[in-house]
């Protein structure tokens, strides 16, 4: 039987970065769920907090518990459908910042390893050439810290597989610092949290057709 994990309380707020009658752009802190968990003690989450003031709010995408940063929250069914279609058609542009173990040799590159669920070790994912779905992550080096043996990256996921950024970087031997699922002991011990932050999110506004892009300042 899978062990039930009780999420520690998160006392940091969900910040609203942008608001109109159609949608919100919000900033989720790390260690807050995007949606309620199955256990009764895991009900506090981004969407339950937002619905206190915006009862019609819905979830069209998620960030992992350990990941902080920007999310879009639709306020109507029509807006939800429109944005969901943009995600499906890969028209939404997302960037993340991460700090990873080691010094990347290249200034930019792509990771194209296919990802599949690791059913024997849920919720982990695994790289699997036979059963994995295609996954593409582009990266650019922002800064190398030789003294600390780590690199700050700008990440541009083209696909949106579960744990994609974490497992892709771990598989090229540069795990994200603080990652308790895929990082080795040294990388895990180098940070007090998962060093992954959703920095920007851009898409076509469902009501106006104008490109809307929001930014969440880096948190580490």
Secondary structure, DSSP 4 states (H G I P E B T S, - for coil): -PPPPPPPP--SPPEEEEE-SSEEEEEEPTT-BSS--SSGGG--BHHHHHTTT-TT---SS---TT-EEEEEEESSHHHHHHHHHHHHTT--EEEEEEEEES--SSSEEEE---EEE-GGGTT-EEE-TTTPBP--EEEEEEEEETTTTEEEEEEEESS--TTHHHHHHHHTT-PBTT-TTT--HHHHHT-SS--EEEEEEEEE-TTT--EEEEE-----
